[in-house]
């Protein structure tokens, strides 16, 4: 009984050691990641242009705002090869 109590105490002690450790400093945010975040906000809520190109649309001349990389772009509903599709 004493031996199992000692083993339990030792294991408990080691588990406490694992909970500590050095505190890491937060990483500085680089300007490029800030720019990336801002550009993502500019496209917030818009579908990716690449996912819409050549997809079916219903009203010729309709304009669809979309996210083109880090800026917004526009696709137009045009008649091509017998059907209406989105194109630049």
N, C-alpha and C positions, 0 to 999 in steps of 0.2 A: 504494500500500500504506500509506504514512504517513497519507494522508488518511482512509482507512477506520479506521485505528487511532485517530486523533484523534476521529472521529465516535463510535466505540464507547466511548471513554473518557468523552466528554461525556455520552452517553446513560446510561452506567453511573452517572455522577455525579448526573444528574437523578433516576435511579431511587432512589438513596440518600436524596435530599432528600425524596422522597415517603414514605419509610418513617418519617420522624420526625414532628414536629408537636407541638402542645401536648398535654399530658396533661390529660384532662378529669377533674374530680372526680366521684366517684360521687354520684348524686342521692340526696337524703334521701328516706326512705320516709315518706309522709304517713300520718296516722292512718286516713284513710278507706280507703287501700289495705290497711293492716293489718287493719282490720275486715272488708274484703272477703275477704282471705285466710283469716281465721278462720272466716267464715261458709261459705266454700267447703269448709273442712275439716269443718264440721258436716254438710255434705251429701255428703261423700266416700263414694263407692260406691253411692249411691242414684240411681235414675233420676229424671228430671224429672217432676213430677206432671202437667204439661201433656201429656207424651208418653203418659201412661197413661189419662187421662180418656177415657171412652167406648170403651176397648179391651176386648176380650173377656177374661173371667176364667172360672174353672171351678168354684170353690167359693163358693156364696152365703154372705155373712158374712165371707169372708176379708178380712184387713186387709193393705194394702200400704203400707209406709213409702216415702216419696218425698221429693225435694227440691223445696220450694215457695219459690222465690226464694232467700232467704238462710237459711232454716230448714227443718227437716224437717216433713213433713206426713203425713197418712194418707188413703188412699183405701180405699173399701169395695166389695166385690163385691156388686152388687145386681141384682135381676131387673128389667129395664126393656124395654118394647116387644118382649117375646118372647125376650129373650136376657140372659145375664149379662154385665155390664160394670162397669168401675171407675168410681166416682163419689165426690164429696166427701160 
